[in-house]
Amino acid sequence: MIDERDLVKVSNVRVKDIESDSITKHKDAGTFTYHAKHRINSSKDVIIHGIIIDDKCYTGALIPPDLDPSDPKATPTTSSVCMYVC
């Protein structure tokens, strides 16, 4: 289980700067939206979308791996070095 405060921390927003947060489940579509509203600046709101399976919320990786550029699975998305080299 993940704590909602961890979702905010992943986005580099301080937890104390969040005014409110909510999870809206779109059961017909099988998706959800998590929204943490920033106290002052709406451009710093944290919004995460995911899917619902058995009434539980799931997302993709929130912190992508940082693979070595020589790894065959390395891409600009999975390796910070590949952003400039691959």
Protein Blocks (a to p, Z undefined) as FASTA:
>chain_A
ZZfklmmmmnopafklpmbdcddddfknopacdddddfklmmlpccdddddeehiacddd
fbdcdddfklmkbcfklomklmmmZZ
